[in-house]
């Protein structure tokens, strides 16, 4: 019995919980949590990677800084508010917005077909859609001229109908659409492929028609990617130069967008060219920042 009671005492001693030490302070807990998060999230990077990264960043930032430092602050307001500058800026904004709308009308169906359909020649079609991304813009302008110009592939038919496309504001919109459409298609197609088809399949099994699935399920789920693609298309349209000057020319108030105005001012008034360049840089930064914020909020 004594032995039994002794064993009970031993077992009780074994099961008695150890005394807890002093609780860590709030500062220590935060430090420990940050350390654990850093170890779990950030892997080690070789230090040499930062050298070319900094050089690459400097390669992009230094020219922007050079433009900013070259601006004559005293004459800047007068240079950017001149009649020709405001006309060119207004034309650029209007045509870029119209081209973005046209990209949405054409690009959404193209992205859906490339992401969801399966047909012979699909990869070839995708390559052709992406061609304007690598094609020199002036080549695109010449191609548009030989398509919609008076002597072009469709120019004769359009002339009979009394439609003049080349060297008009319509030509500016078409040139901007040609170079910016791939940005929207690539962004939306990538979002659709990442989304997959499980939600669409569930909606279809519940009796939803294909059009209903598209408008009620697919597009709302990929809306952040669609908005990012539209913003990038607008930014690309705003900065278009080569295709515009080859297909639309440079007529003040009609086809002379802000990039063309900068190019012309460079020969006659370098200060105005620098000031307008800074305006275009600021607008582009705002647009790209909006696209980045939209993409971050969707994660």
MIFISE-832711 format. One record per residue: residue number from 1; x, y, z of N, C-alpha, C in turn. Coordinates in nm, 2 decimals. Layout:
// residues N
NUM/X/Y/Z/X/Y/Z/X/Y/Z
...
//
This chain:
// residues 299
1/0.08/-0.12/0.00/0.00/0.00/0.00/0.09/0.12/0.00
2/0.19/0.11/0.08/0.28/0.23/0.08/0.34/0.26/-0.05
3/0.38/0.14/-0.11/0.44/0.16/-0.25/0.34/0.21/-0.34
4/0.22/0.17/-0.33/0.11/0.22/-0.42/0.09/0.37/-0.40
5/0.09/0.41/-0.27/0.07/0.55/-0.25/0.19/0.63/-0.30
6/0.31/0.57/-0.29/0.43/0.64/-0.34/0.42/0.65/-0.49
7/0.37/0.55/-0.55/0.36/0.56/-0.70/0.26/0.66/-0.74
8/0.15/0.67/-0.66/0.06/0.78/-0.69/0.12/0.91/-0.68
9/0.20/0.93/-0.57/0.26/1.06/-0.55/0.36/1.09/-0.67
10/0.43/0.98/-0.71/0.52/1.00/-0.82/0.45/1.04/-0.95
11/0.34/0.96/-0.98/0.26/0.99/-1.10/0.21/1.13/-1.09
12/0.16/1.17/-0.97/0.11/1.31/-0.96/0.21/1.41/-0.99
13/0.34/1.38/-0.94/0.45/1.47/-0.96/0.48/1.48/-1.11
14/0.46/1.37/-1.18/0.50/1.37/-1.32/0.39/1.45/-1.40
15/0.27/1.44/-1.36/0.16/1.51/-1.44/0.14/1.65/-1.40
16/0.21/1.69/-1.30/0.19/1.83/-1.25/0.26/1.93/-1.36
17/0.18/2.02/-1.41/0.24/2.11/-1.51/0.35/2.19/-1.46
18/0.45/2.22/-1.55/0.56/2.30/-1.51/0.52/2.44/-1.49
19/0.58/2.51/-1.40/0.55/2.65/-1.38/0.59/2.74/-1.49
20/0.50/2.82/-1.54/0.53/2.91/-1.65/0.62/3.03/-1.60
21/0.71/3.06/-1.69/0.80/3.17/-1.66/0.73/3.31/-1.68
22/0.79/3.41/-1.66/0.73/3.55/-1.68/0.68/3.57/-1.82
23/0.56/3.62/-1.84/0.51/3.64/-1.98/0.59/3.74/-2.05
24/0.62/3.72/-2.19/0.69/3.82/-2.26/0.61/3.95/-2.28
25/0.69/4.05/-2.28/0.62/4.18/-2.30/0.57/4.20/-2.44
26/0.48/4.30/-2.45/0.42/4.33/-2.58/0.52/4.36/-2.69
27/0.62/4.43/-2.65/0.73/4.46/-2.75/0.80/4.34/-2.79
28/0.83/4.25/-2.70/0.90/4.13/-2.73/0.81/4.04/-2.82
29/0.68/4.04/-2.80/0.59/3.96/-2.88/0.59/4.01/-3.02
30/0.58/4.14/-3.04/0.58/4.20/-3.17/0.71/4.17/-3.24
31/0.82/4.18/-3.17/0.95/4.15/-3.24/0.96/4.01/-3.28
32/0.91/3.92/-3.19/0.91/3.77/-3.23/0.82/3.75/-3.35
33/0.70/3.81/-3.35/0.61/3.79/-3.46/0.67/3.84/-3.59
34/0.73/3.96/-3.59/0.79/4.02/-3.71/0.90/3.93/-3.76
35/0.98/3.87/-3.67/1.09/3.78/-3.71/1.04/3.66/-3.77
36/0.93/3.60/-3.72/0.88/3.48/-3.77/0.82/3.51/-3.91
37/0.74/3.62/-3.92/0.68/3.65/-4.05/0.79/3.67/-4.16
38/0.90/3.74/-4.12/1.01/3.77/-4.21/1.07/3.64/-4.26
39/1.09/3.54/-4.17/1.15/3.42/-4.20/1.06/3.33/-4.29
40/0.93/3.35/-4.27/0.83/3.26/-4.34/0.80/3.32/-4.48
41/0.81/3.45/-4.50/0.77/3.52/-4.62/0.89/3.55/-4.71
42/0.99/3.60/-4.66/1.10/3.66/-4.74/1.22/3.56/-4.74
43/1.24/3.49/-4.86/1.36/3.40/-4.87/1.48/3.49/-4.88
44/1.60/3.42/-4.86/1.72/3.49/-4.87/1.75/3.52/-5.02
45/1.81/3.64/-5.04/1.85/3.68/-5.18/2.00/3.71/-5.18
46/2.06/3.66/-5.29/2.21/3.69/-5.30/2.22/3.85/-5.32
47/2.32/3.90/-5.25/2.34/4.04/-5.25/2.37/4.10/-5.38
48/2.44/4.02/-5.47/2.47/4.08/-5.60/2.35/4.11/-5.69
49/2.24/4.05/-5.65/2.12/4.08/-5.73/2.08/4.23/-5.72
50/2.11/4.29/-5.61/2.07/4.43/-5.59/2.15/4.52/-5.68
51/2.26/4.48/-5.72/2.35/4.57/-5.80/2.28/4.60/-5.94
52/2.26/4.49/-6.02/2.19/4.52/-6.15/2.05/4.58/-6.13
53/1.98/4.54/-6.02/1.85/4.60/-6.00/1.86/4.75/-5.98
54/1.95/4.79/-5.90/1.97/4.94/-5.88/2.01/5.01/-6.01
55/2.10/4.94/-6.09/2.14/5.00/-6.21/2.02/5.01/-6.31
56/1.94/4.91/-6.32/1.82/4.91/-6.40/1.72/5.02/-6.36
57/1.70/5.04/-6.23/1.61/5.14/-6.18/1.67/5.28/-6.21
58/1.80/5.30/-6.20/1.86/5.42/-6.23/1.85/5.45/-6.38
59/1.87/5.35/-6.46/1.86/5.37/-6.61/1.72/5.42/-6.65
60/1.62/5.39/-6.57/1.48/5.44/-6.60/1.45/5.57/-6.54
61/1.50/5.59/-6.41/1.47/5.71/-6.34/1.55/5.83/-6.38
62/1.68/5.81/-6.41/1.76/5.92/-6.44/1.71/6.01/-6.56
63/1.67/5.95/-6.67/1.61/6.03/-6.78/1.49/6.11/-6.74
64/1.40/6.05/-6.65/1.29/6.12/-6.60/1.33/6.24/-6.51
65/1.43/6.21/-6.43/1.48/6.32/-6.35/1.55/6.43/-6.43
66/1.61/6.39/-6.54/1.67/6.49/-6.63/1.57/6.58/-6.69
67/1.46/6.52/-6.73/1.35/6.60/-6.79/1.30/6.70/-6.68
68/1.27/6.65/-6.56/1.22/6.73/-6.46/1.31/6.85/-6.42
69/1.44/6.82/-6.42/1.54/6.93/-6.38/1.56/7.02/-6.50
70/1.52/6.99/-6.62/1.54/7.07/-6.73/1.43/7.17/-6.76
71/1.32/7.15/-6.68/1.20/7.24/-6.70/1.23/7.38/-6.64
72/1.19/7.48/-6.72/1.20/7.62/-6.67/1.08/7.64/-6.59
73/1.09/7.65/-6.46/0.98/7.66/-6.37/0.90/7.79/-6.40
74/0.97/7.90/-6.42/0.91/8.02/-6.44/0.81/8.03/-6.56
75/0.86/7.96/-6.67/0.78/7.97/-6.80/0.69/7.84/-6.82
76/0.70/7.75/-6.72/0.62/7.62/-6.74/0.47/7.65/-6.75
77/0.41/7.72/-6.67/0.26/7.74/-6.69/0.23/7.80/-6.82
78/0.30/7.89/-6.87/0.27/7.95/-7.00/0.29/7.85/-7.12
79/0.40/7.77/-7.10/0.43/7.67/-7.21/0.32/7.57/-7.22
80/0.27/7.52/-7.11/0.18/7.41/-7.11/0.03/7.45/-7.13
81/0.01/7.58/-7.12/-0.13/7.63/-7.14/-0.14/7.71/-7.27
82/-0.05/7.70/-7.36/-0.06/7.77/-7.49/-0.17/7.70/-7.57
83/-0.22/7.78/-7.67/-0.34/7.72/-7.74/-0.31/7.59/-7.81
84/-0.19/7.58/-7.87/-0.15/7.46/-7.94/-0.14/7.34/-7.85
85/-0.08/7.37/-7.73/-0.06/7.26/-7.63/-0.19/7.21/-7.58
86/-0.28/7.30/-7.54/-0.41/7.26/-7.49/-0.49/7.18/-7.59
87/-0.48/7.23/-7.72/-0.55/7.16/-7.83/-0.50/7.02/-7.85
88/-0.37/7.01/-7.85/-0.31/6.87/-7.86/-0.34/6.78/-7.75
89/-0.34/6.84/-7.62/-0.37/6.76/-7.51/-0.52/6.71/-7.51
90/-0.61/6.80/-7.54/-0.75/6.77/-7.55/-0.77/6.66/-7.65
91/-0.71/6.68/-7.77/-0.73/6.58/-7.88/-0.67/6.44/-7.83
92/-0.56/6.44/-7.76/-0.50/6.31/-7.72/-0.59/6.24/-7.62
93/-0.65/6.32/-7.52/-0.74/6.26/-7.43/-0.87/6.20/-7.49
94/-0.92/6.28/-7.59/-1.05/6.23/-7.65/-1.02/6.11/-7.73
95/-0.92/6.11/-7.82/-0.89/6.00/-7.90/-0.85/5.88/-7.82
96/-0.77/5.90/-7.72/-0.73/5.78/-7.63/-0.85/5.72/-7.56
97/-0.94/5.80/-7.52/-1.06/5.75/-7.45/-1.15/5.67/-7.55
98/-1.16/5.73/-7.68/-1.24/5.66/-7.78/-1.17/5.53/-7.82
99/-1.04/5.53/-7.83/-0.96/5.41/-7.87/-0.98/5.30/-7.76
100/-0.98/5.34/-7.64/-0.99/5.25/-7.53/-1.13/5.18/-7.53
101/-1.23/5.26/-7.56/-1.37/5.21/-7.58/-1.38/5.11/-7.69
102/-1.31/5.14/-7.80/-1.30/5.05/-7.91/-1.23/4.92/-7.88
103/-1.12/4.93/-7.80/-1.05/4.82/-7.75/-1.14/4.73/-7.66
104/-1.22/4.79/-7.58/-1.31/4.71/-7.50/-1.41/4.63/-7.59
105/-1.47/4.70/-7.69/-1.57/4.63/-7.77/-1.51/4.52/-7.85
106/-1.38/4.53/-7.90/-1.32/4.43/-7.98/-1.24/4.33/-7.89
107/-1.17/4.38/-7.79/-1.08/4.30/-7.71/-1.14/4.20/-7.62
108/-1.26/4.24/-7.56/-1.32/4.14/-7.47/-1.36/4.01/-7.54
109/-1.43/4.02/-7.66/-1.46/3.90/-7.73/-1.34/3.82/-7.77
110/-1.24/3.89/-7.82/-1.11/3.83/-7.86/-1.05/3.75/-7.75
111/-1.04/3.81/-7.63/-0.98/3.75/-7.51/-1.06/3.63/-7.47
112/-1.19/3.64/-7.47/-1.28/3.52/-7.44/-1.26/3.41/-7.53
113/-1.25/3.43/-7.66/-1.23/3.33/-7.76/-1.10/3.26/-7.74
114/-0.99/3.34/-7.72/-0.86/3.28/-7.70/-0.85/3.20/-7.57
115/-0.92/3.25/-7.47/-0.91/3.18/-7.34/-1.00/3.06/-7.32
116/-1.11/3.06/-7.39/-1.21/2.96/-7.36/-1.24/2.86/-7.48
117/-1.22/2.91/-7.60/-1.24/2.83/-7.72/-1.12/2.74/-7.75
118/-1.14/2.64/-7.83/-1.03/2.55/-7.87/-1.06/2.51/-8.02
119/-0.97/2.56/-8.11/-0.99/2.55/-8.25/-0.86/2.55/-8.32
120/-0.85/2.49/-8.44/-0.72/2.49/-8.51/-0.68/2.63/-8.54
121/-0.55/2.65/-8.53/-0.49/2.78/-8.56/-0.50/2.88/-8.45
122/-0.54/2.83/-8.33/-0.56/2.92/-8.22/-0.43/2.99/-8.18
123/-0.32/2.92/-8.18/-0.19/2.97/-8.14/-0.14/3.07/-8.24
124/-0.17/3.05/-8.37/-0.13/3.14/-8.48/-0.21/3.27/-8.46
125/-0.34/3.26/-8.43/-0.43/3.38/-8.41/-0.37/3.46/-8.29
126/-0.34/3.39/-8.18/-0.28/3.46/-8.07/-0.15/3.54/-8.10
127/-0.07/3.48/-8.18/0.06/3.54/-8.23/0.02/3.67/-8.31
128/-0.08/3.66/-8.40/-0.11/3.77/-8.48/-0.17/3.89/-8.39
129/-0.25/3.85/-8.29/-0.31/3.95/-8.20/-0.20/4.02/-8.13
130/-0.09/3.95/-8.09/0.02/4.01/-8.01/0.12/4.08/-8.10
131/0.10/4.07/-8.23/0.20/4.13/-8.33/0.23/4.28/-8.31
132/0.12/4.36/-8.28/0.15/4.50/-8.26/0.24/4.53/-8.14
133/0.25/4.44/-8.05/0.34/4.47/-7.94/0.49/4.47/-7.98
134/0.53/4.40/-8.08/0.67/4.39/-8.12/0.69/4.46/-8.25
135/0.58/4.50/-8.32/0.59/4.56/-8.45/0.62/4.71/-8.43
136/0.72/4.77/-8.51/0.74/4.91/-8.50/0.62/4.99/-8.53
137/0.58/5.08/-8.45/0.45/5.16/-8.47/0.44/5.22/-8.61
138/0.55/5.27/-8.66/0.54/5.33/-8.80/0.50/5.23/-8.90
139/0.55/5.10/-8.88/0.51/4.99/-8.97/0.36/4.97/-8.96
140/0.30/4.97/-8.84/0.16/4.96/-8.82/0.09/5.07/-8.89
141/0.14/5.19/-8.88/0.07/5.31/-8.95/0.07/5.29/-9.10
142/0.18/5.24/-9.16/0.18/5.22/-9.30/0.09/5.11/-9.34
143/0.08/5.01/-9.26/-0.02/4.90/-9.29/-0.16/4.95/-9.28
144/-0.19/5.04/-9.19/-0.32/5.10/-9.18/-0.35/5.19/-9.30
145/-0.25/5.26/-9.35/-0.26/5.35/-9.46/-0.29/5.26/-9.59
146/-0.23/5.15/-9.60/-0.25/5.07/-9.72/-0.38/4.98/-9.70
147/-0.44/4.99/-9.59/-0.57/4.93/-9.57/-0.69/5.03/-9.59
148/-0.68/5.15/-9.53/-0.79/5.24/-9.53/-0.76/5.36/-9.61
149/-0.64/5.38/-9.67/-0.61/5.49/-9.75/-0.69/5.49/-9.88
150/-0.68/5.60/-9.96/-0.76/5.61/-10.08/-0.72/5.50/-10.18
151/-0.59/5.46/-10.18/-0.55/5.35/-10.27/-0.53/5.22/-10.20
152/-0.59/5.21/-10.08/-0.57/5.09/-10.00/-0.67/4.98/-10.03
153/-0.66/4.88/-9.95/-0.74/4.76/-9.97/-0.89/4.79/-9.96
154/-0.93/4.87/-9.86/-1.06/4.91/-9.84/-1.09/5.06/-9.88
155/-0.99/5.13/-9.92/-1.00/5.27/-9.94/-1.09/5.30/-10.06
156/-1.09/5.22/-10.17/-1.18/5.25/-10.28/-1.33/5.24/-10.24
157/-1.36/5.13/-10.17/-1.50/5.11/-10.12/-1.54/5.22/-10.03
158/-1.45/5.26/-9.94/-1.49/5.37/-9.85/-1.50/5.50/-9.92
159/-1.42/5.53/-10.02/-1.44/5.65/-10.10/-1.57/5.66/-10.17
160/-1.61/5.55/-10.22/-1.74/5.54/-10.29/-1.86/5.58/-10.19
161/-1.84/5.53/-10.07/-1.94/5.56/-9.97/-1.92/5.70/-9.91
162/-1.82/5.77/-9.96/-1.80/5.91/-9.91/-1.73/5.92/-9.77
163/-1.66/5.81/-9.74/-1.59/5.81/-9.61/-1.44/5.83/-9.63
164/-1.38/5.92/-9.56/-1.24/5.95/-9.57/-1.18/5.92/-9.43
165/-1.09/5.82/-9.43/-1.04/5.77/-9.30/-0.90/5.83/-9.28
166/-0.81/5.81/-9.38/-0.67/5.86/-9.36/-0.66/6.01/-9.34
167/-0.57/6.05/-9.26/-0.54/6.19/-9.23/-0.67/6.26/-9.17
168/-0.73/6.19/-9.08/-0.85/6.24/-9.01/-0.84/6.20/-8.86
169/-0.93/6.25/-8.78/-0.93/6.21/-8.64/-0.96/6.06/-8.63
170/-1.05/6.01/-8.72/-1.08/5.87/-8.71/-0.95/5.79/-8.73
171/-0.86/5.83/-8.82/-0.73/5.76/-8.84/-0.65/5.76/-8.71
172/-0.66/5.87/-8.63/-0.58/5.87/-8.50/-0.64/5.76/-8.41
173/-0.77/5.75/-8.40/-0.83/5.65/-8.32/-0.80/5.51/-8.36
174/-0.80/5.49/-8.49/-0.77/5.36/-8.54/-0.62/5.32/-8.52
175/-0.53/5.42/-8.53/-0.39/5.39/-8.51/-0.37/5.36/-8.36
176/-0.43/5.44/-8.27/-0.42/5.41/-8.13/-0.48/5.27/-8.09
177/-0.59/5.24/-8.15/-0.65/5.11/-8.12/-0.56/5.00/-8.17
178/-0.50/5.01/-8.28/-0.41/4.91/-8.34/-0.30/4.87/-8.25
179/-0.24/4.97/-8.18/-0.12/4.95/-8.10/-0.16/4.91/-7.96
180/-0.28/4.95/-7.91/-0.31/4.93/-7.77/-0.40/4.81/-7.75
181/-0.47/4.76/-7.85/-0.56/4.65/-7.83/-0.49/4.52/-7.77
182/-0.37/4.49/-7.81/-0.31/4.37/-7.75/-0.29/4.38/-7.60
183/-0.27/4.50/-7.54/-0.26/4.51/-7.40/-0.38/4.47/-7.33
184/-0.50/4.50/-7.38/-0.62/4.46/-7.31/-0.65/4.31/-7.33
185/-0.62/4.26/-7.45/-0.64/4.12/-7.48/-0.56/4.03/-7.39
186/-0.43/4.07/-7.38/-0.34/3.99/-7.30/-0.38/3.99/-7.15
187/-0.41/4.11/-7.10/-0.45/4.12/-6.96/-0.57/4.04/-6.93
188/-0.68/4.05/-7.01/-0.80/3.98/-6.99/-0.79/3.83/-7.01
189/-0.72/3.79/-7.11/-0.70/3.65/-7.13/-0.63/3.58/-7.02
190/-0.53/3.65/-6.97/-0.45/3.59/-6.85/-0.55/3.58/-6.73
191/-0.63/3.68/-6.71/-0.73/3.67/-6.59/-0.82/3.56/-6.61
192/-0.87/3.54/-6.73/-0.97/3.43/-6.76/-0.90/3.30/-6.74
193/-0.78/3.28/-6.78/-0.71/3.15/-6.77/-0.68/3.12/-6.62
194/-0.65/3.23/-6.55/-0.62/3.21/-6.40/-0.75/3.18/-6.33
195/-0.86/3.23/-6.37/-0.99/3.21/-6.30/-1.03/3.06/-6.32
196/-1.00/3.00/-6.44/-1.05/2.87/-6.47/-1.20/2.87/-6.50
197/-1.26/2.75/-6.51/-1.40/2.74/-6.55/-1.49/2.68/-6.45
198/-1.44/2.66/-6.33/-1.53/2.59/-6.23/-1.65/2.67/-6.20
199/-1.64/2.80/-6.18/-1.76/2.88/-6.15/-1.86/2.89/-6.27
200/-1.80/2.89/-6.39/-1.89/2.89/-6.51/-1.96/2.76/-6.52
201/-1.89/2.65/-6.49/-1.95/2.52/-6.50/-2.06/2.50/-6.40
202/-2.04/2.56/-6.28/-2.15/2.55/-6.18/-2.27/2.63/-6.22
203/-2.25/2.75/-6.28/-2.36/2.83/-6.33/-2.43/2.76/-6.44
204/-2.36/2.69/-6.53/-2.42/2.62/-6.64/-2.50/2.50/-6.59
205/-2.45/2.43/-6.49/-2.53/2.32/-6.43/-2.66/2.36/-6.37
206/-2.66/2.49/-6.32/-2.78/2.54/-6.26/-2.88/2.60/-6.37
207/-2.85/2.58/-6.49/-2.94/2.62/-6.60/-2.91/2.76/-6.66
208/-2.81/2.82/-6.63/-2.78/2.95/-6.68/-2.73/2.94/-6.83
209/-2.78/3.03/-6.91/-2.74/3.03/-7.05/-2.60/3.08/-7.07
210/-2.53/3.05/-7.18/-2.39/3.10/-7.20/-2.38/3.25/-7.19
211/-2.47/3.33/-7.24/-2.46/3.47/-7.23/-2.48/3.52/-7.08
212/-2.57/3.45/-7.01/-2.59/3.48/-6.87/-2.46/3.45/-6.79
213/-2.40/3.34/-6.82/-2.28/3.30/-6.75/-2.17/3.40/-6.78
214/-2.16/3.45/-6.90/-2.06/3.55/-6.94/-2.08/3.68/-6.86
215/-2.20/3.73/-6.86/-2.22/3.86/-6.80/-2.24/3.86/-6.65
216/-2.29/3.75/-6.60/-2.31/3.74/-6.45/-2.20/3.68/-6.37
217/-2.12/3.59/-6.44/-2.02/3.52/-6.37/-1.88/3.55/-6.42
218/-1.85/3.53/-6.54/-1.71/3.54/-6.59/-1.66/3.69/-6.58
219/-1.73/3.78/-6.64/-1.68/3.92/-6.65/-1.67/3.98/-6.51
220/-1.77/3.97/-6.42/-1.75/4.02/-6.29/-1.63/3.97/-6.21
221/-1.60/3.84/-6.23/-1.49/3.78/-6.16/-1.35/3.83/-6.21
222/-1.35/3.87/-6.34/-1.22/3.91/-6.40/-1.22/4.06/-6.41
223/-1.31/4.13/-6.35/-1.32/4.28/-6.36/-1.19/4.35/-6.33
224/-1.12/4.31/-6.22/-0.99/4.38/-6.20/-0.89/4.37/-6.31
225/-0.88/4.25/-6.37/-0.79/4.24/-6.49/-0.84/4.31/-6.61
226/-0.97/4.32/-6.63/-1.03/4.40/-6.74/-1.00/4.55/-6.72
227/-1.02/4.60/-6.60/-0.99/4.74/-6.57/-0.84/4.77/-6.59
228/-0.75/4.68/-6.55/-0.61/4.70/-6.56/-0.57/4.71/-6.71
229/-0.63/4.61/-6.79/-0.60/4.61/-6.93/-0.65/4.74/-7.00
230/-0.77/4.79/-6.96/-0.82/4.91/-7.02/-0.74/5.03/-6.98
231/-0.69/5.04/-6.86/-0.60/5.15/-6.82/-0.47/5.15/-6.90
232/-0.41/5.03/-6.91/-0.29/5.02/-6.99/-0.31/5.05/-7.14
233/-0.43/5.01/-7.19/-0.46/5.05/-7.33/-0.48/5.20/-7.35
234/-0.54/5.26/-7.25/-0.55/5.41/-7.25/-0.41/5.48/-7.25
235/-0.32/5.43/-7.16/-0.19/5.49/-7.15/-0.11/5.47/-7.28
236/-0.12/5.35/-7.34/-0.05/5.33/-7.47/-0.11/5.41/-7.58
237/-0.24/5.43/-7.58/-0.30/5.52/-7.68/-0.26/5.66/-7.66
238/-0.25/5.71/-7.54/-0.21/5.84/-7.51/-0.07/5.87/-7.56
239/0.02/5.78/-7.56/0.16/5.80/-7.60/0.19/5.76/-7.74
240/0.09/5.72/-7.82/0.12/5.67/-7.95/0.17/5.79/-8.04
241/0.27/5.75/-8.12/0.33/5.85/-8.21/0.35/5.80/-8.35
242/0.42/5.69/-8.37/0.47/5.64/-8.50/0.35/5.61/-8.59
243/0.26/5.52/-8.55/0.15/5.49/-8.63/0.06/5.61/-8.66
244/0.05/5.70/-8.57/-0.04/5.82/-8.59/0.02/5.91/-8.70
245/0.15/5.94/-8.69/0.21/6.03/-8.79/0.21/5.96/-8.93
246/0.22/5.83/-8.94/0.23/5.76/-9.07/0.09/5.75/-9.13
247/-0.01/5.74/-9.05/-0.15/5.71/-9.10/-0.24/5.83/-9.10
248/-0.21/5.92/-9.00/-0.30/6.04/-8.98/-0.24/6.17/-9.01
249/-0.10/6.17/-9.02/-0.04/6.30/-9.04/-0.04/6.39/-8.91
250/-0.01/6.52/-8.93/0.00/6.61/-8.82/-0.07/6.74/-8.86
251/-0.21/6.74/-8.84/-0.29/6.85/-8.87/-0.34/6.91/-8.74
252/-0.31/7.03/-8.71/-0.34/7.09/-8.58/-0.49/7.09/-8.56
253/-0.53/7.04/-8.44/-0.67/7.03/-8.41/-0.74/6.91/-8.47
254/-0.68/6.84/-8.56/-0.74/6.73/-8.63/-0.67/6.60/-8.59
255/-0.54/6.60/-8.62/-0.46/6.47/-8.59/-0.34/6.50/-8.51
256/-0.31/6.62/-8.47/-0.18/6.65/-8.40/-0.21/6.62/-8.25
257/-0.18/6.51/-8.21/-0.19/6.47/-8.07/-0.07/6.53/-7.99
258/-0.07/6.51/-7.86/0.04/6.56/-7.77/0.18/6.51/-7.81
259/0.20/6.38/-7.84/0.33/6.33/-7.88/0.38/6.40/-8.01
260/0.29/6.42/-8.10/0.33/6.49/-8.22/0.36/6.64/-8.20
261/0.28/6.70/-8.11/0.31/6.84/-8.07/0.45/6.85/-8.01
262/0.48/6.76/-7.92/0.62/6.76/-7.86/0.73/6.74/-7.96
263/0.70/6.65/-8.06/0.80/6.63/-8.17/0.83/6.76/-8.25
264/0.72/6.83/-8.28/0.73/6.95/-8.36/0.79/7.07/-8.28
265/0.75/7.08/-8.15/0.81/7.18/-8.07/0.95/7.17/-8.04
266/1.00/7.04/-8.05/1.14/7.02/-8.02/1.23/7.09/-8.12
267/1.18/7.11/-8.24/1.26/7.18/-8.35/1.25/7.33/-8.33
268/1.14/7.39/-8.28/1.13/7.53/-8.28/1.13/7.59/-8.14
269/1.09/7.51/-8.04/1.08/7.56/-7.90/1.11/7.45/-7.81
270/1.24/7.42/-7.78/1.28/7.31/-7.70/1.22/7.32/-7.56
271/1.21/7.44/-7.50/1.16/7.45/-7.37/1.01/7.40/-7.36
272/0.93/7.43/-7.46/0.80/7.38/-7.47/0.79/7.23/-7.48
273/0.88/7.18/-7.56/0.89/7.03/-7.58/0.92/6.96/-7.45
274/1.01/7.02/-7.37/1.04/6.96/-7.24/0.93/6.97/-7.14
275/0.86/7.09/-7.14/0.75/7.11/-7.05/0.63/7.01/-7.09
276/0.60/7.00/-7.21/0.49/6.91/-7.26/0.53/6.76/-7.23
277/0.66/6.73/-7.25/0.71/6.59/-7.22/0.68/6.56/-7.07
278/0.71/6.66/-6.98/0.68/6.64/-6.84/0.54/6.62/-6.81
279/0.45/6.69/-6.88/0.31/6.67/-6.86/0.27/6.53/-6.90
280/0.32/6.48/-7.02/0.29/6.35/-7.06/0.34/6.24/-6.96
281/0.46/6.27/-6.91/0.51/6.17/-6.81/0.42/6.17/-6.68
282/0.38/6.28/-6.64/0.29/6.29/-6.52/0.16/6.21/-6.54
283/0.10/6.24/-6.66/-0.02/6.17/-6.69/0.00/6.02/-6.70
284/0.11/5.98/-6.76/0.13/5.83/-6.77/0.16/5.77/-6.64
285/0.23/5.84/-6.55/0.25/5.79/-6.41/0.12/5.78/-6.34
286/0.03/5.87/-6.35/-0.10/5.86/-6.28/-0.18/5.74/-6.34
287/-0.18/5.72/-6.47/-0.25/5.61/-6.53/-0.19/5.48/-6.48
288/-0.06/5.46/-6.49/0.00/5.34/-6.45/-0.01/5.31/-6.30
289/-0.01/5.42/-6.22/-0.03/5.40/-6.07/-0.17/5.35/-6.05
290/-0.27/5.40/-6.12/-0.41/5.36/-6.11/-0.42/5.21/-6.14
291/-0.35/5.17/-6.25/-0.35/5.03/-6.29/-0.29/4.94/-6.18
292/-0.18/4.99/-6.12/-0.11/4.91/-6.02/-0.19/4.90/-5.89
293/-0.26/5.01/-5.86/-0.35/5.01/-5.74/-0.46/4.91/-5.76
294/-0.52/4.91/-5.88/-0.63/4.82/-5.91/-0.59/4.68/-5.90
295/-0.47/4.65/-5.95/-0.42/4.51/-5.95/-0.39/4.47/-5.81
296/-0.33/4.56/-5.72/-0.30/4.53/-5.59/-0.43/4.50/-5.51
297/-0.53/4.58/-5.53/-0.65/4.56/-5.45/-0.73/4.44/-5.49
298/-0.70/4.38/-5.61/-0.77/4.26/-5.65/-0.70/4.13/-5.59
299/-0.58/4.15/-5.54/-0.51/4.03/-5.48/-0.56/3.99/-5.35
//
